[in-house]
């Protein structure tokens, strides 16, 4: 990482830290009448195994709690329908949503009975790429399945606590090959800049994924947070690898540029870190949406010019859903400037932004042109001026999005601590 990228990272970290300072107060849903149809995000916090690098809101699977939790989600979906909300996409993340596949399929069917959905996306893990899990999801109308693989290197899988939980790289590849083609979009999530990871490892992983013909590959940079700052013994040996919460960014840009080059020409960037084998595949829901609503414990929403968060106390979430209590526990109102900067951040995460979206951010975009981060492009049909990220800009935006999600992770850490997790 060069000095410019380092300054960018430090400035973004300070700015996002202030942005994600949500005020704790019980709040109800805003009136839905002025919202256009938007994505619905559902958070399922249960995992069979807790990965030490993961900063998300998750707990070890408790079957009884999970079943009550899914019932609470269905109850909340019914309430949203009665309030008059309109949704056009559904994204279910975690945790591992597929730990209870029948309950998950029932929830999806419930949502689809209320609203006509363009896309339905679900996250899973490699050990769930089997017919008993996939068949209910396919019947329920899932259009995008995303599997968290992270690495295909057995030494790296052991180092990040996934080898015993989810199988070897060879076993994972066989599961990927069996699953490819079942869903309209099949995405594989990978991580780069892991401790001790090399570009040679990445090259080998990419070669295997390209041979599988998988539709989509997302290569996320490691996004540590204070809750992942631990040291994990590797492979039963006496030594340990560096703590996940104390990561070096020295080789991050080198690895990113290597990934982009290695995936070409078969895969093209659909966003800063998502690579598509076919055009127009579904990616992150935040790119093209000014609003989205999140339900479930530890979910976030962008509504009514503000960020909202639900409780991270899972038992409380279940109780509140059936008692009629206020579902939001925190909010951060965004100023007009903050709204515009967030819109620019997410739009350029999708690689380009139309001039008519920029409104009062013209000075900022011209500064980005001067710095070589974006370049002007004239598109045809219809003719319009856009600003597209350059090679330098793609990495800068990766840094900005990494810092944004790490800011969210720091808020998650604080809220999980308050919930006693």
C-alpha positions, 0 to 999 in steps of 0.5 A: 500500500503506497502513502496515498492509499495509507492516507486514504485509509486513515481518513476513511477510518476516522470519517466512518467511525463518526458516521457509524456512531448510532444513537441508542433508542427504541424506534418503530418502522418509518412510514412506508408510503414514501419508499419505493420498492426496495431490498429486504435483508434478513439476518440469520446469526446461527453457525455450526462452527464459528470462524475466528476471522469472522466479524459478523453477528453470529453464535453457535447453532442452538436448534430450539432458539433457531426454530423460534427465531425463524418463527419470529422472522415470519411474524415480522414479515407479516407485520411489514406487509400489513404496514404497506412496505414493498420489496422487490429483492430478498437477501438472506445472510448470516451466520449460516442461513442454511443451518435450518433449510426447511425453516429457511425455505418456509421463510422465503415462501412467506416473503414471496407470497407477500411480494413479487421478487426479482431476486432472492439471494441466500448465503451458505457454507460448503458442507451445505452444498448437498441435495437435502439443503439445495432442493428446498431452496430451489423450490422456494425460488432462490436465484442466487446462492453464495457459498463462503469458501475463503480459500482452497488451500488446505494449510490456509483453511486449517489456519482460519479454522475451516478445514475440519468444519467444512472440508478440504479444498479438494472436497470443496471443489467437488461440491462446487462443481456439483452445484454449478448450474443448479441456480441462475447465479452461483457465487463463490466467496473468497478472501485475500490478504489472509495472514501468510497467504501468497500470490502463488496460492491465489493463482492456484485457487483461481485456476481451480475456480476458472476450471469449474466454470462457476458463474461468479467469484467475489474476492473480499479483502480481509476485514479485521475488527477488534473482535477477531484480534485473536491468535489461533493455533494452526494444525495442532502445531505449537506455533500460531499465525498472526492475529486476525485483528492485526493485519498488514496491508503491505501486499493488499494492492499487489494481491488485488491487482494479481486477482484481477489479472488472473481472472481475466478474460473469463471473468469481468468486474461487476463491482470492485471485488465481484467478478462475473463470468456472464454479464448482468449477474446480481451482486451487492444490493447496496449498489443500486438502492437508496434504501433497504430494510433489514430484519433479524437480530443484528440487521442494518437498514438505510431508511428515511435518511438514516442508518438503523440497527436492530438488537443484537440480543437474539432472545430479545429479538424473538420476544420483541417480534411477538410482543409488538415492541419497537424493532430498532434499537439505534439510529444515525441520522445522515446529513444531506452531504453524508447521504450524497457521499454514501450514494457516491461511495456505493454507486462507484463501488459498482464501478461507474456513476452517471453524471445526473446522480452526482447533484452537489458532488461535482467538486468532489468528482472533479477532484477524483478526476484530477487524482486519476481515480475516475475518468469521464466516459460518454456512453451511447444509447442513450447518450450520457456522461458517466464517471468510471473508476480507473485501475488506481480508483478501483483499489482506492474504492476497495480501501474505502469499502473495506473501511466502511464495512470495518466501521460497521464491524466495530459497531457490531463488536460494541453491540454484541458486547452489550448483548453479552455475546 
